[in-house]
Amino acid sequence: MGIEKEVNILLVDDDTDHIMLTKEVLEEYDPIFKIDVAVSGDDCLERLAMMDYDAVLLDYFLPVINGIEVLGRINKHGYKTPVIIVTGHGDERIAVRAMKKGAYDYIIKSSNYLKMIPSVVSKTIKKRLLDNEKKRLEEQLIQSEKLAGIGTLASGIAHEINNMLLGISGSAEIIRNTKDLNIAKKYAKDILKLSGRITDIIKDLSQYSKAVHDNKISSVSINDMIEESLKLVELFPISVDINIVRDYKASSIVKANYIEMMQVFVNIIINAFDAMRDNDTLTIVTHEEDSRFAEIEVRDTGYGIPGEYIENIFDPFFTTKGPGRGTGLGLSITRRIVERHGGTIKVESEVNRGAAFIIRLPIGT
């Protein structure tokens, strides 16, 4: 089978003959298969609460609640164990329903179905291993993009704070050398203003750091997240003077990982800045659709995206930026984060007239 560790399978069936035959064929196929048995839906859920199985072989015909209902409860409880539905011959429609509800695979009880069970179970477990590895790699990509963003952010903050410290020291020097009280007051006011700005930056960074460490799903305001993202973008080294228009029509609360969703907005806003010239405009619009979705549109009046690139814009490592100016991961990770939150993202663009990224997120308190 290619898997070295012990494989724990939960067989859910109330037919003694089926249980005996299924256990026999699996254990003969590979001795690493270890079979536990549950005889009802409730029994299945109790066992899943106690142990992380590698696969569940779930018969459709069970007492009290059927296999589809058990599958629904498994999903509701958040168990990630892959489920294979076993249905009677002629019940292909049940199998299709099960796949739509998240089953990994299905087996129809035809004349040779017992011979099929080991290969289907083996394929399902391998698929789960691949899915877990894919998820791990995605997490690494997201983390690497966060670190890249933090590096750029740190560089911008250091540059901005250094400029303000130069302003403070220059003002202090003038105050020390002047005997004119009015001039001294003027430059003292400048010192207070610059030191206040440094205090605000440190406060914003403290809040950002707290969100990074919390790293959990919570109820957050869309508009607040966008505002915090804009404040963060201001700390990046940006070489163009952009007009920003806010048009917040939504007051939506969504369930989100605050820091990941800020990463989405920062990525999109920074990309927009990179595609704009002095005096171009960035417009951010929020509104609600049917009280079920919040829609966020980030629209710029920059260079736009050529039509031949639109289909690839979210592909990993695809970038239209020059060497050293982008990893090609930002938008790919942005889409992954949005989709993990149950949302969608799309882009509309016209060359020399700008681009618009539209995000839809489910509203939830």
C-alpha positions, 0 to 999 in steps of 0.5 A: 500500500506504500503506507508504513504506519498502522491504519485505523479504520472505523467500519459502521454497519449493523449487519454481522455478516457484512462486518465479518466479511469486510474485516476479513478482506481488509485484514487479508489485503494488508496487516496494517489495517486495524478495524474498529466496528460501530453498529449505529450512527450514534456509536460512530460519532462517539468513537470519532470523538475518542479517536482520529481514524484514517477512514470511515467505511459507512454503510447507508442502511443503519438503524435510527439514522441512515448513512447520509444523516451520519455523514452530515453529523460528522461534518457538523462536528468538524471531524476531518476523517475521510468517509466512504459510503457503502450503498446497496446495488441500485442506490447510485443516487444515494452515492451521488448525494453522499459525494455532494455532502463531502464523502471521499468515495463510495462503494456499490454492493455489487457482486464483487464489491468486497474485492473493491473495498481494499483498493477504495480504502487504500486510495482514500487514505492516500488521497487524505495524506496528499490533501494534508500535505497540500494543506501543510505546504499552503500554510508554509506559503502563507507564512512565507508571504507573511514574513516577506510582508513583515520584512518590507513593512519593517524596512518602511517603518525604519525609513519613516521613523528615521526621517521623523527622528531627523526632523525631531533632532533638527528641530531640537537643534534650532530650539537650542540655538535660537533666542526667539521664543516664537521660533522655539514654540514653532519647532517645539510644536513640530517635535510634539507632532512628529513624536505623536506620529511615532507613538501612533505607529508603535500603537498600530504595530502593537495591535498588529502584533497582538492579532498575529499572536492571537491568530484565531477566527473571530467576529470582525468588521469588514470596514474596520479591517480595511481601515487597519489595512490602509493604515498598515499600507501607509507604513510600506515604502510607496513612491507614488502619491495616490488619492484614496476614496472610501465608499463604505455602504456595508456594516457587515460583521464576518467570521474571519482570521483577522490577520489573514484577512488583513493580509488579503486587503494589504496584498490587493492594495499594495498591488494596486499601488504598484500599478498606479501613477501619481494622482491616480485613484484607489476606490474601496467600496463595501456593500451587502448582498441579500444580507448574506454576503459582504462585497468588497471592491478595490478599484484602481485607475492604474495601468490595468492587466492585459487580457492574456494575463487575467486567467493566470493572475491567481496562479502561484508564482505568476507575476507581471512585476520585474525581477526582484519585485514580486514572488508571484505568491501574493494573489495566489495566497489571497485567493486561498485565504478568501476561499478558506473563509467561504468567499470568492474573489475575481478580477476585472480589468481594462488596459490603461483604465485600471483593475478591480478586485471584487471579494465576496464573504459570507456574513456571520456574527 
